[in-house]
Amino acid sequence: MVKIAVMGYGVVGSGTVEVFYKNLSSIETKIGDNAEIKYILDLRDFSGTPYDDKFIKDFNTILNDPEITVVAEVIGGLKPAYDFVKSLLEAGKSVVTSNKELVAEKGAELLHIAREKKVNFFFEASVGGGIPIIRPLHHCMSANEIDEIAGILNGTTNFILTKMINEGMAFDEALSTAQKLGYAERNPAADVEGHDACRKICILASLAFGKHVYPKDVHTEGITEVTLEDVQYCNDFGGAVKLIGWAARRGGKAAVMVCPAFISEESQLSSVNDVFNAILVRGDATGDVVFYGKGAGKLPTASAVVSDIIMAAKMHGNSKSLYWETSDGEFILDYKELKNKFYLRLICGDKAAAVKQAEKMWGKVKILHRDQESENEIAFITEEVSERQFESDCAELAKSAEIKGKIRVLDY
Amino acid sequence: MVKIAVMGYGVVGSGTVEVFYKNLSSIETKIGDNAEIKYILDLRDFSGTPYDDKFIKDFNTILNDPEITVVAEVIGGLKPAYDFVKSLLEAGKSVVTSNKELVAEKGAELLHIAREKKVNFFFEASVGGGIPIIRPLHHCMSANEIDEIAGILNGTTNFILTKMINEGMAFDEALSTAQKLGYAERNPAADVEGHDACRKICILASLAFGKHVYPKDVHTEGITEVTLEDVQYCNDFGGAVKLIGWAARRGGKAAVMVCPAFISEESQLSSVNDVFNAILVRGDATGDVVFYGKGAGKLPTASAVVSDIIMAAKMHGNSKSLYWETSDGEFILDYKELKNKFYLRLICGDKAAAVKQAEKMWGKVKILHRDQESENEIAFITEEVSERQFESDCAELAKSAEIKGKIRVLDY
């Protein structure tokens, strides 16, 4: 009999218990043993629910119970989740988690403890909700070098951008619609400023490149500056504005960034709408593979947690290959060294002069148009230019024109 | 040291050896041991290639070498692959294969032998080339009941349909273009008549439902009857014609079919173009998840074979859950019991009378249009009707009108 504890009975935690008991007989077949959830840890009172007898309030009950071999951490955040998970792994219990902040900040350390203790630390639910991505990246593509990853990793911002693109809503209106529907929190900063997407690309990049990518080292821009005008120009470009988390090998280092980007309509990522997520993985042998689905939600995320519980319950010993090392700040390339194409929107007195100046700096530019374009507005796409050069060029350009929009053009 | 044999040195076999040695150091890390390919079995002469000393012509050399623990079968077809694989599993060696015909016809039997002998039979490369689909379906979605699967499973037919849709090529011209580019074989029957897609949906359905679905029990229609006119009407419908292999639970039985279908442009499957494949998996907890990528090609397929080699090399004992049982003919629902919407294109003297007759049989129909629609042509979409009823209704309708096009409308 495999005995499991679930820590946290919020949306994902209650979903985990629900999915576990709904599919128990097929889960037991897959594990090859009987299984039960012995404890549910939550400080709140859930008396009267069907799992009344399982609720506990003291973490040490789980830590000190030798019968418990697998624990699901679905509390979220670093405190107290980090201390809990660390103690459990050190006590020789496997842990599975949906906690992206925990994995993005402490993954290397926790994976190392799990290896030492010959147990497992799994986190399929931390990226892409119910989309299988961690295990396919690690297992099925194990014969590939992963060169690049690019993803629409945050459903809230993708919903907002979809409303702007398809219904012409301004950012604020789209955000408040998302809040009304429960897709965005009252304080939407973690989503709209890109921090949530940043944590997820850090996890994917760490796994793909074998060294920890820390959120603090990743240049992160959100979507708060994206305007309806930008969205309209992107339509003329032939694509859609998406918030992209991406990571690529550059020599022995990793380039990692989160930013809004123009994505061509030929890309599989451009047609990913509403709260859906998609992750493109570029392998040296497979070419581009895309994983698409609901990136959040109670049951999709819970099903990923339960599939990790099954894996942890049936696996004897540590999964040697699900691992990455710690790294120092040197591993991440300074983003200013990167080269990108840019979309730029200007307000200026002399459009011809502005284009002339732009072409002097960046070579031939591609002019874009939109309906009801104002008379002194001009928008275009540059050739590739280094981030550092572009920044100083823009400072120069800003002397004679007002820069109203600036978005990277990415090729995924 | 893990010693491996590769049987067959065609496109996939030579790719397997190439990918294996290119990534050997990371493969050995993942296996946790040194590894080498000891034998390559092929009756043809490959002297002068870099792996000269590994080629053998006698299968028994592999069978009788106790050092060989993992064998990749990439010969294709049933003879002699089936006898070889069966003997190897019976001798206690794990086998990985890209051979869809072998898995679709003999999967249950071979999985059973592997289980008895405590070794593994893996086949990630048999569906979707380099797209990870078998293992995600089996592992990562293990907490889900899989209710339905629908896929664009054949790159050749998808290339042909894309040429028809985007460039207005007729079927014959698109087929000969595919042949010139090496995407279609000189005898294209297995692709264009749907047999290749049928084998793949059989494998996916067997895995998802836990019972073997045999190709002979699956109603299979290819794309040879799809015309440019149909493609144009589908454009007015708001979607694309795709060859879909699909499988769904219906009570205790399975509904499985391969057929061309109108797919709405809102579906992620409608934007899958050229030789790409995509597989939609509908789980009870995850909702729809889509896997997209190159469904064929030397290196993508080889990378899937090598990832199975890695899994087989590092795993001790049989993967208990990658398994399905044999089944009798009763498991598959007679397709005539299924209900579908249909697109129908008619040539008739009296269009109004034809519509009236159609609506009498099938309720309100949705009329479609196209440019240069001929005067006595009419096309529409019906409401849901049983296949059996529709067939007899069409026989009735054919008395007063000529049925020129008949394609299912599927909701994926």
Chai-1 contact restraints between the chains, C-beta under 6 A:
chainA,res_idxA,chainB,res_idxB,connection_type,confidence,min_distance_angstrom,max_distance_angstrom,comment,restraint_id
A,V19,B,A143,contact,1.0,0.0,6.0,A-B,restraint_1
A,V19,B,A285,contact,1.0,0.0,6.0,A-B,restraint_2
A,N23,B,A143,contact,1.0,0.0,6.0,A-B,restraint_3
A,K30,B,S142,contact,1.0,0.0,6.0,A-B,restraint_4
A,K30,B,S321,contact,1.0,0.0,6.0,A-B,restraint_5
A,G32,B,K320,contact,1.0,0.0,6.0,A-B,restraint_6
A,G130,B,T286,contact,1.0,0.0,6.0,A-B,restraint_7
A,I131,B,V289,contact,1.0,0.0,6.0,A-B,restraint_8
A,P132,B,P136,contact,1.0,0.0,6.0,A-B,restraint_9
A,P132,B,C140,contact,1.0,0.0,6.0,A-B,restraint_10
A,R135,B,H139,contact,1.0,0.0,6.0,A-B,restraint_11
A,R135,B,C140,contact,1.0,0.0,6.0,A-B,restraint_12
A,P136,B,P132,contact,1.0,0.0,6.0,A-B,restraint_13
A,P136,B,P136,contact,1.0,0.0,6.0,A-B,restraint_14
A,H139,B,R135,contact,1.0,0.0,6.0,A-B,restraint_15
A,C140,B,P132,contact,1.0,0.0,6.0,A-B,restraint_16
A,C140,B,R135,contact,1.0,0.0,6.0,A-B,restraint_17
A,C140,B,S307,contact,1.0,0.0,6.0,A-B,restraint_18
A,S142,B,K30,contact,1.0,0.0,6.0,A-B,restraint_19
A,S142,B,S307,contact,1.0,0.0,6.0,A-B,restraint_20
A,S142,B,I310,contact,1.0,0.0,6.0,A-B,restraint_21
A,A143,B,V19,contact,1.0,0.0,6.0,A-B,restraint_22
A,A143,B,S303,contact,1.0,0.0,6.0,A-B,restraint_23
A,A143,B,V306,contact,1.0,0.0,6.0,A-B,restraint_24
A,A143,B,S307,contact,1.0,0.0,6.0,A-B,restraint_25
A,N144,B,S303,contact,1.0,0.0,6.0,A-B,restraint_26
A,Q268,B,Y292,contact,1.0,0.0,6.0,A-B,restraint_27
A,S271,B,S271,contact,1.0,0.0,6.0,A-B,restraint_28
A,A285,B,V19,contact,1.0,0.0,6.0,A-B,restraint_29
A,A285,B,L299,contact,1.0,0.0,6.0,A-B,restraint_30
A,A285,B,S303,contact,1.0,0.0,6.0,A-B,restraint_31
A,T286,B,G130,contact,1.0,0.0,6.0,A-B,restraint_32
A,T286,B,P300,contact,1.0,0.0,6.0,A-B,restraint_33
A,T286,B,S303,contact,1.0,0.0,6.0,A-B,restraint_34
A,G287,B,K294,contact,1.0,0.0,6.0,A-B,restraint_35
A,V289,B,I131,contact,1.0,0.0,6.0,A-B,restraint_36
A,V289,B,G293,contact,1.0,0.0,6.0,A-B,restraint_37
A,V290,B,Y292,contact,1.0,0.0,6.0,A-B,restraint_38
A,Y292,B,Q268,contact,1.0,0.0,6.0,A-B,restraint_39
A,Y292,B,V290,contact,1.0,0.0,6.0,A-B,restraint_40
A,G293,B,V289,contact,1.0,0.0,6.0,A-B,restraint_41
A,K294,B,G287,contact,1.0,0.0,6.0,A-B,restraint_42
A,L299,B,A285,contact,1.0,0.0,6.0,A-B,restraint_43
A,P300,B,T286,contact,1.0,0.0,6.0,A-B,restraint_44
A,S303,B,A143,contact,1.0,0.0,6.0,A-B,restraint_45
A,S303,B,N144,contact,1.0,0.0,6.0,A-B,restraint_46
A,S303,B,A285,contact,1.0,0.0,6.0,A-B,restraint_47
A,S303,B,T286,contact,1.0,0.0,6.0,A-B,restraint_48
A,V306,B,A143,contact,1.0,0.0,6.0,A-B,restraint_49
A,S307,B,C140,contact,1.0,0.0,6.0,A-B,restraint_50
A,S307,B,S142,contact,1.0,0.0,6.0,A-B,restraint_51
A,S307,B,A143,contact,1.0,0.0,6.0,A-B,restraint_52
A,I310,B,S142,contact,1.0,0.0,6.0,A-B,restraint_53
A,K320,B,G32,contact,1.0,0.0,6.0,A-B,restraint_54
A,S321,B,K30,contact,1.0,0.0,6.0,A-B,restraint_55
